[in-house]
Structure formats: C-alpha cells, structure tokens
Amino acid sequence: MGPVRRAVEQAYHDEWARLVAVLARWTGDLDRAEEAVADAFATAVEAWERDGVPDNPAAWLQTAARRRVLDRVRRERTASEKAPALYVDKAEPGPEEADVDDPFASAPGRDPDAAQDLLRLVFTCCHPAIAPAAQVGLALRLLCGLTTDEVARAFGVPAATVAQRVVRAKKKVRDAGIPFAVPTATELPARLPAVLAVVGLVYTEGHAATEGPELVRADLCDSALRLAGLLHRLLPHEPEVSALRSLLLVTDARRDARLDATGRLVRLADSDRTRWRHADLDLGVDLATESLMRSGRAPGPWTLQAAIAVANAAPVPDRSVIAALYDRLAVVHPSRAVLANRAAATALAAGPRAGLAALGDLQGGHLVHALRAELLAELGRGDDAAEAFRAAISSARNEVERRHLADRAAMLGLPPLTGDPAPG
C-alpha cells in the first residue's frame, strides 16, 4: 500500500464518524451526510495522488464533504424554491482554510463539542422506530464506517441482509422525521439497551479487528471509550451505563500489553502487568463495584460482564467465581460469545472435559473452534484438536489471530496443519 492510500485509510479511521455526525447534524439527512463523506474520501484518493497529501487531511476532507452537500442542494433547488436557512451561499474556503474544530460554524446552533454530535448520531441510529436488528448495524456503518461485510460478521448474518436493514433504517429515519438529538431524560432509560449494544460492538471491533493486518483499531476503541464516558456523564446513576464503561476501561487497560515485541498476540494469563494502565483499571473496578451495588439482586448483562472483567484482571483470578458469573450471564444474555466464554471458564474451574461438555455443539466463529481445539488438545485428542485448529484458522480473518492460532497448535505439539487455509 502506497503512502497516499495509507494516508486516506488513516484519515478514514480517524475522521469518518466525526464527519458523518457533523454533516448529519448540519443537514438532518443521514443518507446525504454519508454520501458526502464517502465522496470526499473517494475524491481524496485521486486528488492526493495528484497533488500530494495535504498538511491537514481532516480539514481537506471536511471542506470537500461540505462542498459536496452544497453542490447537491444547489442542483436540487429551483429558482422558485426557498433555500433552507441551514445552507449559506458564500464562497467556500479552501482545504487549508477550513476550521478543523468547527467546520460548519455558519450552521445555526452548531455545538462545538464534536463528541456530542457523535452521541446524537448514536441515539438517532438507535431510535425505537427503527427495527432493533437494524439499529446496531446502522450505527456501526455510520459511526465506524464498517463495511457491510464487517457488520454482517459482527451479527453473524448474510451481508445482503445487513445491506437491506441499513437501507430500510435510513429510510425510516427520513420518513418518520426522527430527530438528530439526544433523547429527553424520561426517554433515555427505554433507549439505553440498544445504545449500550452499539458502543459495546464498536469497542469489540476495535479490540479485536474482524480482519486485516492489525489486531487493534485504536480509533474504534477510543471512540467507544469516549461514547461510554459521555453516556456515564448523562446517566451517572444507571448501573448498566456504569458497568459498560467499567468493562471497556478494565479491558482496554491492557491494550498496550496485548502484543509482544514481535507483534504476536499475548494471552491474558501471560500479560505483562507492568504495561497495563492501572489508573484506568482502578477506575473500572470502582465503576463495577458501584454498578453491582446499585443493581441489587438483579444485575444486568453489562454489570455481570464488568464483574467478570474485574475478576479476570485480578492477579490471581478466582476461577469458580468467574464460572458462576458466566452461569448467571448465560441466563440473561445467552449469546454465542457468552456461551463460549462460559465453557472456557468452566474448563478453567472444573477441567477440560467439563468445558467441552459446556461447549456442546456450539458452532460458528474462529474463537469457538479455537476453544474446542484447546480443550481437545488438553484431553490428548491430538488429531481432533488439529482439525479444530484448522477450522479456527480458516474462519479467522485477522492476520494476528491467524498467526496466534498456528503458534498455539505448534506449541501444543499437534500434527502439522498442512497448507494455509484461506479465510472464509
């Protein structure tokens, strides 16, 4: 990949969500906002190849996206139509003149806090008028710029299904006049579950990228942490909000220790704790404790996950406590990931045979295959373990995870994994 392509890709990771959020606030039209930002990035590839990467790529993209919106509005307007007060006919500044922090200062009511625009976009995408299955996909697409395929893998559904959901969700936002705004205090509790799911999935994609050469997408992790912090400031006494922020802080505290000097994945049990961010860990522990106290006898799924993360981060984790927490979590939130992690916790607490029984015939995803492979290897079933590792490597699309799985198979002394299965 050449320097221009790398610069565009970096800008895409850094600026996509903010640009879509700001343009959506400015225009009130998700389709128009996304189209303008996508066009800006497409134009950047050609323009930067020709003229060089600008000193301020963010400003260049903001100006290009703004011009795209204005051009479209002007084309659609007729002489008899009144121009929306939002749009201002004036000479546009060049890319170097654009204000990075406030690119649309002429828009009435522009909030200078770009993070608030991101939060508004999250709540818009998760409006109850939108089908629940489409809410998270729409937000992942608009907030994170994930491709349809990436969103599909996050959901475990066909890409065509995700594409249809996103199109219908945008149409619903437009036709129903869903406002681009944070809901009122009385509306917030009912709107929270979908929003928390969005933030959680954004972080998950950043913590372990679906595909590509890098394990971590720091931009997504940071975006999710920022959104979780904003939610916590809005609802500081809501247990599930505190728990989500706790889970992300505790998990992210070891981000810098997840890879070794050669770029290989390091398991939690082998992590160098001196490289952890202990201030984040301490805050996460405090928030998890607060969440558990406020939840009483009916902790929600995020509260249980935060408690599990804190327990796992202890210098000497109590495996029986972790397994018991996963048992409770599997009742209130029996997702594939939860069931797989419950089986892993059961194996650590009661042995590989119990873990394999807990895993049962659960299918799908490279992590499920990898767990089955590890448990089979512990039971001395080398050929079956090797087959499971092949399935895991074949399913994994992230290069760091694929290499880690191959290393684990070799470390366990399994029969050679002949060939290099293609992802898919």
Secondary structure, DSSP 8 states (H G I E B T S, - for coil): --HHHHHHHHHHHHHHHHHHHHHHHHHS-HHHHHHHHHHHHHHHHHHHHHH---S-HHHHHHHHHHHHHHHHHHHH--TTS---TT---S----GGGS-SS-TTTTSTT--S-HHHHHHHHHHHHT-TTS-HHHHHHHHHHHHH---HHHHHHHHTS-HHHHHHHHHHHHHHHHHTT--SS---TTTHHHHHHHHHHHHHHHHHHHHS-SEES-S--HHHHHHHHHHHHHHHHH-TT-HHHHHHHHHHHHHHTTGGGSB-TTS-B--GGG--GGGS-HHHHHHHHHHHHHHHHHHTT---HHHHHHHHHHHHHSSS--HHHHHHHHHHHHHH---HHHHHHHHHHHHHHH-HHHHHHHHTT---SHHHHHHHHHHHHHTT-HHHHHHHHHHHHHH-EEHHHHHHHHHHHHHTT-----S-----
